[in-house]
Amino acid sequence: MRSEPASPRPDAIDLAGLSYEQARDELVAVVARLEAGGASLEESLELWERGEALAARCQEWLDGARRRLESSRGDSPTTPTEDAPNDAAASPSGGAR
């Protein structure tokens, strides 16, 4: 038996284009639908996956805002990031030559 590839669902829009507020509002709606019950198992799983993706998108926005605030205040990040690697750890000797 051969099945056709699933076509993108209408609500499967690109999360990268969502603002924080849009992602948060949609996440609230997803949670409300899950809490209301009555959805099939398949629909519940799809809602859960969408909610997880929306929560991750919101976290990306919050992390970016935190970095911007730290940068504007001149604070150094609390943990090394890809943008600011730990120079001492990058060298095999652990320090400058």
N, CA, C and O atoms as a CHARMM CRD file, in Angstrom:
* protein
*
  388
    1    1 MET  N      0.84000  -1.17600   0.00000 PROA 1      0.00000
    2    1 MET  CA     0.00000   0.00000   0.00000 PROA 1      0.00000
    3    1 MET  C      0.88600   1.23900   0.00000 PROA 1      0.00000
    4    1 MET  O      1.81000   1.34200   0.80600 PROA 1      0.00000
    5    2 ARG  N      0.61100   2.17200  -0.89100 PROA 2      0.00000
    6    2 ARG  CA     1.39300   3.38400  -1.03900 PROA 2      0.00000
    7    2 ARG  C      0.58900   4.56700  -0.55100 PROA 2      0.00000
    8    2 ARG  O     -0.56800   4.73700  -0.93600 PROA 2      0.00000
    9    3 SER  N      1.18600   5.37800   0.28400 PROA 3      0.00000
   10    3 SER  CA     0.46100   6.55300   0.76900 PROA 3      0.00000
   11    3 SER  C      1.09100   7.81800   0.20500 PROA 3      0.00000
   12    3 SER  O      2.29900   7.88500  -0.02100 PROA 3      0.00000
   13    4 GLU  N      0.26500   8.79300  -0.01000 PROA 4      0.00000
   14    4 GLU  CA     0.72200  10.08300  -0.51500 PROA 4      0.00000
   15    4 GLU  C      1.38100  10.85400   0.62000 PROA 4      0.00000
   16    4 GLU  O      0.98400  10.70900   1.77600 PROA 4      0.00000
   17    5 PRO  N      2.39300  11.68000   0.30200 PROA 5      0.00000
   18    5 PRO  CA     2.98300  12.49600   1.35600 PROA 5      0.00000
   19    5 PRO  C      1.93800  13.46500   1.90400 PROA 5      0.00000
   20    5 PRO  O      1.11300  14.00500   1.16600 PROA 5      0.00000
   21    6 ALA  N      1.99700  13.66300   3.18300 PROA 6      0.00000
   22    6 ALA  CA     1.03200  14.56700   3.81100 PROA 6      0.00000
   23    6 ALA  C      1.28600  15.99000   3.33400 PROA 6      0.00000
   24    6 ALA  O      2.42800  16.44900   3.28400 PROA 6      0.00000
   25    7 SER  N      0.21500  16.67400   2.99000 PROA 7      0.00000
   26    7 SER  CA     0.35900  18.06700   2.59100 PROA 7      0.00000
   27    7 SER  C      0.41800  18.92400   3.84700 PROA 7      0.00000
   28    7 SER  O     -0.14300  18.55300   4.87700 PROA 7      0.00000
   29    8 PRO  N      1.09100  20.06200   3.77100 PROA 8      0.00000
   30    8 PRO  CA     1.17800  20.90800   4.95000 PROA 8      0.00000
   31    8 PRO  C     -0.21100  21.34800   5.40300 PROA 8      0.00000
   32    8 PRO  O     -1.06000  21.72300   4.59400 PROA 8      0.00000
   33    9 ARG  N     -0.41700  21.29300   6.69500 PROA 9      0.00000
   34    9 ARG  CA    -1.69900  21.73300   7.23900 PROA 9      0.00000
   35    9 ARG  C     -1.78800  23.24800   7.17000 PROA 9      0.00000
   36    9 ARG  O     -0.76500  23.93100   7.21700 PROA 9      0.00000
   37   10 PRO  N     -2.99900  23.78000   7.05800 PROA 10     0.00000
   38   10 PRO  CA    -3.14800  25.23100   6.98000 PROA 10     0.00000
   39   10 PRO  C     -2.57500  25.96300   8.19000 PROA 10     0.00000
   40   10 PRO  O     -2.10300  27.09300   8.06700 PROA 10     0.00000
   41   11 ASP  N     -2.61500  25.31800   9.36600 PROA 11     0.00000
   42   11 ASP  CA    -2.09600  25.99100  10.54400 PROA 11     0.00000
   43   11 ASP  C     -0.60300  25.75100  10.76200 PROA 11     0.00000
   44   11 ASP  O     -0.04500  26.18600  11.76900 PROA 11     0.00000
   45   12 ALA  N      0.03900  25.06700   9.82800 PROA 12     0.00000
   46   12 ALA  CA     1.46700  24.77900   9.94400 PROA 12     0.00000
   47   12 ALA  C      2.28000  25.89100   9.29200 PROA 12     0.00000
   48   12 ALA  O      3.10600  25.63200   8.41600 PROA 12     0.00000
   49   13 ILE  N      2.04500  27.12300   9.71800 PROA 13     0.00000
   50   13 ILE  CA     2.78600  28.24800   9.16800 PROA 13     0.00000
   51   13 ILE  C      4.20300  28.26200   9.71700 PROA 13     0.00000
   52   13 ILE  O      4.49300  27.61900  10.72600 PROA 13     0.00000
   53   14 ASP  N      5.06300  28.97900   9.06500 PROA 14     0.00000
   54   14 ASP  CA     6.45700  29.07500   9.45500 PROA 14     0.00000
   55   14 ASP  C      6.56700  29.78300  10.80500 PROA 14     0.00000
   56   14 ASP  O      6.20900  30.95400  10.92500 PROA 14     0.00000
   57   15 LEU  N      7.05600  29.08400  11.80700 PROA 15     0.00000
   58   15 LEU  CA     7.18100  29.66800  13.13700 PROA 15     0.00000
   59   15 LEU  C      8.20800  30.78300  13.18900 PROA 15     0.00000
   60   15 LEU  O      8.08900  31.68900  14.01400 PROA 15     0.00000
   61   16 ALA  N      9.21500  30.73700  12.32700 PROA 16     0.00000
   62   16 ALA  CA    10.25300  31.75700  12.34900 PROA 16     0.00000
   63   16 ALA  C      9.69500  33.14400  12.05500 PROA 16     0.00000
   64   16 ALA  O     10.28700  34.14900  12.44900 PROA 16     0.00000
   65   17 GLY  N      8.57100  33.20100  11.37100 PROA 17     0.00000
   66   17 GLY  CA     7.97900  34.49100  11.04300 PROA 17     0.00000
   67   17 GLY  C      7.04900  35.03500  12.10300 PROA 17     0.00000
   68   17 GLY  O      6.50900  36.13100  11.95000 PROA 17     0.00000
   69   18 LEU  N      6.85000  34.27900  13.19100 PROA 18     0.00000
   70   18 LEU  CA     5.92700  34.72500  14.22900 PROA 18     0.00000
   71   18 LEU  C      6.61600  35.65700  15.22100 PROA 18     0.00000
   72   18 LEU  O      7.74400  35.40600  15.64300 PROA 18     0.00000
   73   19 SER  N      5.92900  36.72500  15.58300 PROA 19     0.00000
   74   19 SER  CA     6.41500  37.57700  16.66000 PROA 19     0.00000
   75   19 SER  C      6.20600  36.83700  17.97600 PROA 19     0.00000
   76   19 SER  O      5.52200  35.81500  18.02200 PROA 19     0.00000
   77   20 TYR  N      6.79900  37.36100  19.03900 PROA 20     0.00000
   78   20 TYR  CA     6.61100  36.75300  20.34800 PROA 20     0.00000
   79   20 TYR  C      5.13000  36.72100  20.71300 PROA 20     0.00000
   80   20 TYR  O      4.61900  35.70500  21.18300 PROA 20     0.00000
   81   21 GLU  N      4.45800  37.82800  20.49600 PROA 21     0.00000
   82   21 GLU  CA     3.04800  37.92200  20.86100 PROA 21     0.00000
   83   21 GLU  C      2.18300  36.95300  20.06600 PROA 21     0.00000
   84   21 GLU  O      1.26300  36.34600  20.61500 PROA 21     0.00000
   85   22 GLN  N      2.47400  36.80500  18.77600 PROA 22     0.00000
   86   22 GLN  CA     1.71700  35.86600  17.95200 PROA 22     0.00000
   87   22 GLN  C      1.92000  34.43000  18.42600 PROA 22     0.00000
   88   22 GLN  O      0.96300  33.66500  18.54700 PROA 22     0.00000
   89   23 ALA  N      3.17300  34.07300  18.69200 PROA 23     0.00000
   90   23 ALA  CA     3.47100  32.72000  19.15300 PROA 23     0.00000
   91   23 ALA  C      2.83500  32.46200  20.51300 PROA 23     0.00000
   92   23 ALA  O      2.28400  31.38700  20.74700 PROA 23     0.00000
   93   24 ARG  N      2.90700  33.43900  21.40800 PROA 24     0.00000
   94   24 ARG  CA     2.31700  33.28900  22.74100 PROA 24     0.00000
   95   24 ARG  C      0.80800  33.13000  22.66500 PROA 24     0.00000
   96   24 ARG  O      0.23500  32.27100  23.33400 PROA 24     0.00000
   97   25 ASP  N      0.16000  33.96600  21.84200 PROA 25     0.00000
   98   25 ASP  CA    -1.29500  33.89300  21.71000 PROA 25     0.00000
   99   25 ASP  C     -1.74000  32.55400  21.12100 PROA 25     0.00000
  100   25 ASP  O     -2.73200  31.97500  21.56100 PROA 25     0.00000
  101   26 GLU  N     -1.00200  32.07100  20.12700 PROA 26     0.00000
  102   26 GLU  CA    -1.35500  30.77800  19.54500 PROA 26     0.00000
  103   26 GLU  C     -1.11300  29.65600  20.55100 PROA 26     0.00000
  104   26 GLU  O     -1.88900  28.70300  20.61900 PROA 26     0.00000
  105   27 LEU  N     -0.03700  29.76600  21.33100 PROA 27     0.00000
  106   27 LEU  CA     0.24100  28.76700  22.35400 PROA 27     0.00000
  107   27 LEU  C     -0.88500  28.72100  23.38500 PROA 27     0.00000
  108   27 LEU  O     -1.29500  27.64000  23.80800 PROA 27     0.00000
  109   28 VAL  N     -1.38200  29.87800  23.78700 PROA 28     0.00000
  110   28 VAL  CA    -2.50700  29.93200  24.73100 PROA 28     0.00000
  111   28 VAL  C     -3.72700  29.23100  24.13100 PROA 28     0.00000
  112   28 VAL  O     -4.43100  28.50100  24.82800 PROA 28     0.00000
  113   29 ALA  N     -3.97400  29.45100  22.84800 PROA 29     0.00000
  114   29 ALA  CA    -5.12000  28.81500  22.18200 PROA 29     0.00000
  115   29 ALA  C     -4.93500  27.29400  22.10900 PROA 29     0.00000
  116   29 ALA  O     -5.88900  26.54100  22.30400 PROA 29     0.00000
  117   30 VAL  N     -3.71800  26.85200  21.83000 PROA 30     0.00000
  118   30 VAL  CA    -3.44200  25.41400  21.76000 PROA 30     0.00000
  119   30 VAL  C     -3.67400  24.77300  23.12500 PROA 30     0.00000
  120   30 VAL  O     -4.30000  23.71800  23.21800 PROA 30     0.00000
  121   31 VAL  N     -3.17500  25.40300  24.17400 PROA 31     0.00000
  122   31 VAL  CA    -3.35500  24.86500  25.52400 PROA 31     0.00000
  123   31 VAL  C     -4.83900  24.80300  25.87100 PROA 31     0.00000
  124   31 VAL  O     -5.29300  23.82400  26.46300 PROA 31     0.00000
  125   32 ALA  N     -5.59600  25.83100  25.51300 PROA 32     0.00000
  126   32 ALA  CA    -7.02900  25.84300  25.80200 PROA 32     0.00000
  127   32 ALA  C     -7.73800  24.69400  25.08500 PROA 32     0.00000
  128   32 ALA  O     -8.61700  24.04900  25.65600 PROA 32     0.00000
  129   33 ARG  N     -7.35300  24.44100  23.83300 PROA 33     0.00000
  130   33 ARG  CA    -7.96500  23.33100  23.09000 PROA 33     0.00000
  131   33 ARG  C     -7.63200  21.99400  23.71500 PROA 33     0.00000
  132   33 ARG  O     -8.48400  21.10800  23.78400 PROA 33     0.00000
  133   34 LEU  N     -6.39000  21.84000  24.17500 PROA 34     0.00000
  134   34 LEU  CA    -6.00400  20.58400  24.82200 PROA 34     0.00000
  135   34 LEU  C     -6.74000  20.40300  26.14800 PROA 34     0.00000
  136   34 LEU  O     -7.20100  19.30900  26.47100 PROA 34     0.00000
  137   35 GLU  N     -6.84100  21.48700  26.90400 PROA 35     0.00000
  138   35 GLU  CA    -7.51700  21.40000  28.19800 PROA 35     0.00000
  139   35 GLU  C     -9.01200  21.14800  28.05600 PROA 35     0.00000
  140   35 GLU  O     -9.62100  20.53200  28.93100 PROA 35     0.00000
  141   36 ALA  N     -9.60800  21.61500  26.96600 PROA 36     0.00000
  142   36 ALA  CA   -11.04300  21.42500  26.74800 PROA 36     0.00000
  143   36 ALA  C    -11.37100  19.95400  26.49800 PROA 36     0.00000
  144   36 ALA  O    -12.48800  19.50800  26.76000 PROA 36     0.00000
  145   37 GLY  N    -10.39700  19.20900  25.99100 PROA 37     0.00000
  146   37 GLY  CA   -10.61900  17.78900  25.71200 PROA 37     0.00000
  147   37 GLY  C    -11.47600  17.60100  24.48200 PROA 37     0.00000
  148   37 GLY  O    -11.79500  18.55600  23.77300 PROA 37     0.00000
  149   38 GLY  N    -11.84000  16.37200  24.24200 PROA 38     0.00000
  150   38 GLY  CA   -12.71300  16.05700  23.11800 PROA 38     0.00000
  151   38 GLY  C    -12.00400  15.84900  21.79700 PROA 38     0.00000
  152   38 GLY  O    -12.63300  15.43900  20.82100 PROA 38     0.00000
  153   39 ALA  N    -10.70200  16.12300  21.74000 PROA 39     0.00000
  154   39 ALA  CA    -9.96600  15.92600  20.50000 PROA 39     0.00000
  155   39 ALA  C     -9.55100  14.46300  20.38300 PROA 39     0.00000
  156   39 ALA  O     -9.36800  13.77400  21.38700 PROA 39     0.00000
  157   40 SER  N     -9.40800  14.00800  19.15900 PROA 40     0.00000
  158   40 SER  CA    -8.92100  12.64300  18.94200 PROA 40     0.00000
  159   40 SER  C     -7.47000  12.56200  19.40700 PROA 40     0.00000
  160   40 SER  O     -6.81300  13.58000  19.62500 PROA 40     0.00000
  161   41 LEU  N     -6.99200  11.35100  19.55000 PROA 41     0.00000
  162   41 LEU  CA    -5.60200  11.15600  19.95000 PROA 41     0.00000
  163   41 LEU  C     -4.66000  11.80600  18.94800 PROA 41     0.00000
  164   41 LEU  O     -3.71200  12.48900  19.33300 PROA 41     0.00000
  165   42 GLU  N     -4.91900  11.59600  17.67400 PROA 42     0.00000
  166   42 GLU  CA    -4.06300  12.17000  16.62400 PROA 42     0.00000
  167   42 GLU  C     -4.06200  13.70100  16.68900 PROA 42     0.00000
  168   42 GLU  O     -3.00500  14.32800  16.61500 PROA 42     0.00000
  169   43 GLU  N     -5.23900  14.29400  16.82600 PROA 43     0.00000
  170   43 GLU  CA    -5.33100  15.75300  16.91100 PROA 43     0.00000
  171   43 GLU  C     -4.63100  16.25700  18.17100 PROA 43     0.00000
  172   43 GLU  O     -3.94800  17.28000  18.13600 PROA 43     0.00000
  173   44 SER  N     -4.79900  15.54200  19.28200 PROA 44     0.00000
  174   44 SER  CA    -4.14100  15.93600  20.52700 PROA 44     0.00000
  175   44 SER  C     -2.62200  15.91600  20.37900 PROA 44     0.00000
  176   44 SER  O     -1.93500  16.81400  20.86600 PROA 44     0.00000
  177   45 LEU  N     -2.09700  14.88600  19.70300 PROA 45     0.00000
  178   45 LEU  CA    -0.65400  14.81600  19.47300 PROA 45     0.00000
  179   45 LEU  C     -0.17300  15.96200  18.59600 PROA 45     0.00000
  180   45 LEU  O      0.88000  16.54600  18.85200 PROA 45     0.00000
  181   46 GLU  N     -0.93800  16.28400  17.56900 PROA 46     0.00000
  182   46 GLU  CA    -0.57400  17.40700  16.69300 PROA 46     0.00000
  183   46 GLU  C     -0.59500  18.72100  17.45800 PROA 46     0.00000
  184   46 GLU  O      0.29100  19.56000  17.29300 PROA 46     0.00000
  185   47 LEU  N     -1.60800  18.89600  18.29500 PROA 47     0.00000
  186   47 LEU  CA    -1.68100  20.10700  19.11100 PROA 47     0.00000
  187   47 LEU  C     -0.49700  20.18400  20.07100 PROA 47     0.00000
  188   47 LEU  O      0.10800  21.24300  20.24200 PROA 47     0.00000
  189   48 TRP  N     -0.17400  19.05700  20.69200 PROA 48     0.00000
  190   48 TRP  CA     0.95600  19.02400  21.62100 PROA 48     0.00000
  191   48 TRP  C      2.25100  19.40700  20.90600 PROA 48     0.00000
  192   48 TRP  O      3.02500  20.22000  21.41200 PROA 48     0.00000
  193   49 GLU  N      2.48700  18.82400  19.73200 PROA 49     0.00000
  194   49 GLU  CA     3.70000  19.12700  18.97200 PROA 49     0.00000
  195   49 GLU  C      3.74400  20.59900  18.57000 PROA 49     0.00000
  196   49 GLU  O      4.79200  21.24100  18.64200 PROA 49     0.00000
  197   50 ARG  N      2.60100  21.12200  18.15000 PROA 50     0.00000
  198   50 ARG  CA     2.53300  22.54100  17.78700 PROA 50     0.00000
  199   50 ARG  C      2.82600  23.40100  19.01300 PROA 50     0.00000
  200   50 ARG  O      3.54600  24.39600  18.92400 PROA 50     0.00000
  201   51 GLY  N      2.26800  23.01500  20.14900 PROA 51     0.00000
  202   51 GLY  CA     2.51400  23.76300  21.37800 PROA 51     0.00000
  203   51 GLY  C      3.98100  23.75900  21.76700 PROA 51     0.00000
  204   51 GLY  O      4.51800  24.78500  22.18400 PROA 51     0.00000
  205   52 GLU  N      4.63100  22.61300  21.63300 PROA 52     0.00000
  206   52 GLU  CA     6.05700  22.52600  21.93500 PROA 52     0.00000
  207   52 GLU  C      6.86100  23.46000  21.01900 PROA 52     0.00000
  208   52 GLU  O      7.76700  24.15700  21.47500 PROA 52     0.00000
  209   53 ALA  N      6.52400  23.46700  19.73600 PROA 53     0.00000
  210   53 ALA  CA     7.22800  24.33000  18.78100 PROA 53     0.00000
  211   53 ALA  C      6.97400  25.80200  19.10000 PROA 53     0.00000
  212   53 ALA  O      7.88700  26.62300  19.01400 PROA 53     0.00000
  213   54 LEU  N      5.74700  26.13300  19.46400 PROA 54     0.00000
  214   54 LEU  CA     5.42900  27.52100  19.82100 PROA 54     0.00000
  215   54 LEU  C      6.14900  27.94900  21.09100 PROA 54     0.00000
  216   54 LEU  O      6.63600  29.07500  21.17900 PROA 54     0.00000
  217   55 ALA  N      6.21900  27.06000  22.07300 PROA 55     0.00000
  218   55 ALA  CA     6.93300  27.37300  23.31500 PROA 55     0.00000
  219   55 ALA  C      8.41700  27.61100  23.02900 PROA 55     0.00000
  220   55 ALA  O      9.02500  28.51000  23.60900 PROA 55     0.00000
  221   56 ALA  N      8.99600  26.80900  22.14200 PROA 56     0.00000
  222   56 ALA  CA    10.39900  26.98800  21.77300 PROA 56     0.00000
  223   56 ALA  C     10.59600  28.33300  21.07400 PROA 56     0.00000
  224   56 ALA  O     11.59500  29.01500  21.30400 PROA 56     0.00000
  225   57 ARG  N      9.64700  28.71200  20.22600 PROA 57     0.00000
  226   57 ARG  CA     9.73800  30.00800  19.52700 PROA 57     0.00000
  227   57 ARG  C      9.67200  31.15400  20.53300 PROA 57     0.00000
  228   57 ARG  O     10.42400  32.12200  20.42200 PROA 57     0.00000
  229   58 CYS  N      8.78000  31.04700  21.50800 PROA 58     0.00000
  230   58 CYS  CA     8.69900  32.08100  22.54500 PROA 58     0.00000
  231   58 CYS  C     10.01700  32.16700  23.31400 PROA 58     0.00000
  232   58 CYS  O     10.49300  33.26200  23.61100 PROA 58     0.00000
  233   59 GLN  N     10.60400  31.02000  23.63500 PROA 59     0.00000
  234   59 GLN  CA    11.87000  31.00900  24.36600 PROA 59     0.00000
  235   59 GLN  C     12.97900  31.65800  23.54500 PROA 59     0.00000
  236   59 GLN  O     13.83200  32.35100  24.09700 PROA 59     0.00000
  237   60 GLU  N     12.97300  31.43700  22.22200 PROA 60     0.00000
  238   60 GLU  CA    13.96900  32.09000  21.35700 PROA 60     0.00000
  239   60 GLU  C     13.85500  33.60500  21.47500 PROA 60     0.00000
  240   60 GLU  O     14.86300  34.30100  21.59400 PROA 60     0.00000
  241   61 TRP  N     12.63400  34.10900  21.44300 PROA 61     0.00000
  242   61 TRP  CA    12.41300  35.55400  21.57000 PROA 61     0.00000
  243   61 TRP  C     12.91000  36.05400  22.92500 PROA 61     0.00000
  244   61 TRP  O     13.58100  37.08300  22.99700 PROA 61     0.00000
  245   62 LEU  N     12.58700  35.33500  23.99400 PROA 62     0.00000
  246   62 LEU  CA    13.00100  35.75600  25.33000 PROA 62     0.00000
  247   62 LEU  C     14.51500  35.70800  25.49300 PROA 62     0.00000
  248   62 LEU  O     15.10100  36.60200  26.10400 PROA 62     0.00000
  249   63 ASP  N     15.15000  34.67500  24.95400 PROA 63     0.00000
  250   63 ASP  CA    16.60700  34.58400  25.01300 PROA 63     0.00000
  251   63 ASP  C     17.25500  35.72500  24.24600 PROA 63     0.00000
  252   63 ASP  O     18.24100  36.30500  24.70300 PROA 63     0.00000
  253   64 GLY  N     16.70700  36.04800  23.08300 PROA 64     0.00000
  254   64 GLY  CA    17.22800  37.16300  22.29700 PROA 64     0.00000
  255   64 GLY  C     17.07000  38.49100  23.02300 PROA 64     0.00000
  256   64 GLY  O     17.97000  39.33100  22.99000 PROA 64     0.00000
  257   65 ALA  N     15.93900  38.68200  23.67200 PROA 65     0.00000
  258   65 ALA  CA    15.72200  39.91400  24.43700 PROA 65     0.00000
  259   65 ALA  C     16.71400  40.01100  25.59000 PROA 65     0.00000
  260   65 ALA  O     17.24600  41.08500  25.87000 PROA 65     0.00000
  261   66 ARG  N     16.96100  38.88100  26.26100 PROA 66     0.00000
  262   66 ARG  CA    17.92400  38.87300  27.36500 PROA 66     0.00000
  263   66 ARG  C     19.31900  39.25000  26.86400 PROA 66     0.00000
  264   66 ARG  O     20.02100  40.04000  27.49500 PROA 66     0.00000
  265   67 ARG  N     19.71400  38.67500  25.71900 PROA 67     0.00000
  266   67 ARG  CA    21.03200  39.00300  25.15800 PROA 67     0.00000
  267   67 ARG  C     21.12700  40.48200  24.80600 PROA 67     0.00000
  268   67 ARG  O     22.15100  41.11800  25.05300 PROA 67     0.00000
  269   68 ARG  N     20.06600  41.02300  24.23300 PROA 68     0.00000
  270   68 ARG  CA    20.07500  42.44700  23.87200 PROA 68     0.00000
  271   68 ARG  C     20.19200  43.32400  25.11000 PROA 68     0.00000
  272   68 ARG  O     20.92900  44.31000  25.10200 PROA 68     0.00000
  273   69 LEU  N     19.47300  42.97600  26.17400 PROA 69     0.00000
  274   69 LEU  CA    19.56600  43.75000  27.40900 PROA 69     0.00000
  275   69 LEU  C     20.96000  43.67200  28.00900 PROA 69     0.00000
  276   69 LEU  O     21.51800  44.68500  28.42900 PROA 69     0.00000
  277   70 GLU  N     21.52400  42.46600  28.04900 PROA 70     0.00000
  278   70 GLU  CA    22.87200  42.31000  28.57800 PROA 70     0.00000
  279   70 GLU  C     23.87400  43.09400  27.76200 PROA 70     0.00000
  280   70 GLU  O     24.78800  43.71100  28.31000 PROA 70     0.00000
  281   71 SER  N     23.70400  43.07200  26.45100 PROA 71     0.00000
  282   71 SER  CA    24.61100  43.78900  25.56300 PROA 71     0.00000
  283   71 SER  C     24.50300  45.29800  25.76700 PROA 71     0.00000
  284   71 SER  O     25.51500  45.99900  25.79700 PROA 71     0.00000
  285   72 SER  N     23.27600  45.79400  25.90600 PROA 72     0.00000
  286   72 SER  CA    23.09300  47.24300  26.06200 PROA 72     0.00000
  287   72 SER  C     23.58300  47.73200  27.41700 PROA 72     0.00000
  288   72 SER  O     23.97400  48.89000  27.55600 PROA 72     0.00000
  289   73 ARG  N     23.56400  46.85100  28.42100 PROA 73     0.00000
  290   73 ARG  CA    24.05000  47.22200  29.74800 PROA 73     0.00000
  291   73 ARG  C     25.54100  46.96800  29.88000 PROA 73     0.00000
  292   73 ARG  O     26.15100  47.38800  30.86300 PROA 73     0.00000
  293   74 GLY  N     26.13300  46.29600  28.92100 PROA 74     0.00000
  294   74 GLY  CA    27.54700  45.98500  28.96400 PROA 74     0.00000
  295   74 GLY  C     27.85100  44.76800  29.81300 PROA 74     0.00000
  296   74 GLY  O     29.00800  44.52100  30.15400 PROA 74     0.00000
  297   75 ASP  N     26.82100  44.00100  30.15900 PROA 75     0.00000
  298   75 ASP  CA    27.01300  42.78200  30.94200 PROA 75     0.00000
  299   75 ASP  C     27.60300  41.70800  30.04700 PROA 75     0.00000
  300   75 ASP  O     27.33100  41.66100  28.84700 PROA 75     0.00000
  301   76 SER  N     28.40800  40.85200  30.64200 PROA 76     0.00000
  302   76 SER  CA    28.87400  39.69800  29.88700 PROA 76     0.00000
  303   76 SER  C     27.87800  38.58000  30.10400 PROA 76     0.00000
  304   76 SER  O     27.28200  38.48400  31.17600 PROA 76     0.00000
  305   77 PRO  N     27.68500  37.73200  29.10500 PROA 77     0.00000
  306   77 PRO  CA    26.75400  36.61400  29.27300 PROA 77     0.00000
  307   77 PRO  C     27.20400  35.71000  30.40900 PROA 77     0.00000
  308   77 PRO  O     28.39800  35.59900  30.68900 PROA 77     0.00000
  309   78 THR  N     26.25000  35.06700  31.05800 PROA 78     0.00000
  310   78 THR  CA    26.57200  34.20900  32.19100 PROA 78     0.00000
  311   78 THR  C     27.18500  32.88500  31.75000 PROA 78     0.00000
  312   78 THR  O     27.87300  32.23000  32.53200 PROA 78     0.00000
  313   79 THR  N     26.94200  32.48800  30.50300 PROA 79     0.00000
  314   79 THR  CA    27.52900  31.25800  29.98200 PROA 79     0.00000
  315   79 THR  C     28.12200  31.55500  28.61800 PROA 79     0.00000
  316   79 THR  O     27.62000  32.41700  27.89700 PROA 79     0.00000
  317   80 PRO  N     29.19200  30.84600  28.25400 PROA 80     0.00000
  318   80 PRO  CA    29.77000  31.06700  26.92400 PROA 80     0.00000
  319   80 PRO  C     28.76800  30.70600  25.83700 PROA 80     0.00000
  320   80 PRO  O     28.00000  29.75500  25.98300 PROA 80     0.00000
  321   81 THR  N     28.77900  31.45800  24.76200 PROA 81     0.00000
  322   81 THR  CA    27.90500  31.19000  23.62400 PROA 81     0.00000
  323   81 THR  C     28.74800  30.98600  22.39000 PROA 81     0.00000
  324   81 THR  O     29.96300  31.17600  22.42000 PROA 81     0.00000
  325   82 GLU  N     28.10900  30.60100  21.31000 PROA 82     0.00000
  326   82 GLU  CA    28.83400  30.44800  20.04700 PROA 82     0.00000
  327   82 GLU  C     29.38600  31.78100  19.58200 PROA 82     0.00000
  328   82 GLU  O     30.41900  31.83000  18.91400 PROA 82     0.00000
  329   83 ASP  N     28.69000  32.88500  19.93800 PROA 83     0.00000
  330   83 ASP  CA    29.15300  34.20900  19.52500 PROA 83     0.00000
  331   83 ASP  C     30.39100  34.63700  20.30400 PROA 83     0.00000
  332   83 ASP  O     31.20400  35.41000  19.79600 PROA 83     0.00000
  333   84 ALA  N     30.54200  34.14500  21.52400 PROA 84     0.00000
  334   84 ALA  CA    31.66300  34.52900  22.36600 PROA 84     0.00000
  335   84 ALA  C     32.29800  33.28100  22.96300 PROA 84     0.00000
  336   84 ALA  O     32.06400  32.96600  24.12900 PROA 84     0.00000
  337   85 PRO  N     33.10700  32.55900  22.16700 PROA 85     0.00000
  338   85 PRO  CA    33.71200  31.33500  22.68500 PROA 85     0.00000
  339   85 PRO  C     34.69900  31.65400  23.80300 PROA 85     0.00000
  340   85 PRO  O     35.25300  32.75200  23.86700 PROA 85     0.00000
  341   86 ASN  N     34.90500  30.69300  24.66700 PROA 86     0.00000
  342   86 ASN  CA    35.84900  30.82400  25.76100 PROA 86     0.00000
  343   86 ASN  C     37.25000  30.65700  25.18700 PROA 86     0.00000
  344   86 ASN  O     37.63100  29.54900  24.80800 PROA 86     0.00000
  345   87 ASP  N     38.03400  31.75200  25.11500 PROA 87     0.00000
  346   87 ASP  CA    39.35000  31.71900  24.48900 PROA 87     0.00000
  347   87 ASP  C     40.31200  30.78800  25.20600 PROA 87     0.00000
  348   87 ASP  O     41.10100  30.10600  24.55200 PROA 87     0.00000
  349   88 ALA  N     40.26800  30.74100  26.52800 PROA 88     0.00000
  350   88 ALA  CA    41.17500  29.88100  27.27400 PROA 88     0.00000
  351   88 ALA  C     40.91300  28.40900  26.96800 PROA 88     0.00000
  352   88 ALA  O     41.84700  27.61100  26.89100 PROA 88     0.00000
  353   89 ALA  N     39.65500  28.05600  26.79500 PROA 89     0.00000
  354   89 ALA  CA    39.31100  26.66700  26.50400 PROA 89     0.00000
  355   89 ALA  C     39.62100  26.30000  25.05400 PROA 89     0.00000
  356   89 ALA  O     39.78000  25.12100  24.73700 PROA 89     0.00000
  357   90 ALA  N     39.70900  27.29100  24.17500 PROA 90     0.00000
  358   90 ALA  CA    39.94200  27.02900  22.76200 PROA 90     0.00000
  359   90 ALA  C     41.38800  26.64700  22.49300 PROA 90     0.00000
  360   90 ALA  O     41.66900  25.95300  21.51600 PROA 90     0.00000
  361   91 SER  N     42.29100  27.07700  23.32100 PROA 91     0.00000
  362   91 SER  CA    43.69800  26.79400  23.13100 PROA 91     0.00000
  363   91 SER  C     44.06500  25.47500  23.81100 PROA 91     0.00000
  364   91 SER  O     43.62100  25.22700  24.93200 PROA 91     0.00000
  365   92 PRO  N     44.86300  24.62300  23.16100 PROA 92     0.00000
  366   92 PRO  CA    45.23400  23.33600  23.79000 PROA 92     0.00000
  367   92 PRO  C     45.96300  23.53000  25.10800 PROA 92     0.00000
  368   92 PRO  O     45.83600  22.68800  25.99800 PROA 92     0.00000
  369   93 SER  N     46.72200  24.60900  25.26700 PROA 93     0.00000
  370   93 SER  CA    47.46700  24.81600  26.50600 PROA 93     0.00000
  371   93 SER  C     46.60200  25.45800  27.57800 PROA 93     0.00000
  372   93 SER  O     47.02300  25.57500  28.72900 PROA 93     0.00000
  373   94 GLY  N     45.39500  25.87300  27.20900 PROA 94     0.00000
  374   94 GLY  CA    44.48300  26.46400  28.18200 PROA 94     0.00000
  375   94 GLY  C     44.72200  27.94100  28.39000 PROA 94     0.00000
  376   94 GLY  O     44.05500  28.54300  29.23100 PROA 94     0.00000
  377   95 GLY  N     45.62500  28.54400  27.67700 PROA 95     0.00000
  378   95 GLY  CA    45.90400  29.97800  27.85300 PROA 95     0.00000
  379   95 GLY  C     46.53600  30.55000  26.61400 PROA 95     0.00000
  380   95 GLY  O     46.66600  29.86800  25.59800 PROA 95     0.00000
  381   96 ALA  N     46.93300  31.81300  26.69900 PROA 96     0.00000
  382   96 ALA  CA    47.56500  32.50100  25.57100 PROA 96     0.00000
  383   96 ALA  C     48.99300  32.04300  25.43600 PROA 96     0.00000
  384   96 ALA  O     49.62000  31.63900  26.41500 PROA 96     0.00000
  385   97 ARG  N     49.51300  32.10600  24.21400 PROA 97     0.00000
  386   97 ARG  CA    50.90800  31.70500  23.95600 PROA 97     0.00000
  387   97 ARG  C     51.79000  32.91700  23.95700 PROA 97     0.00000
  388   97 ARG  O     53.00000  32.80000  23.75900 PROA 97     0.00000
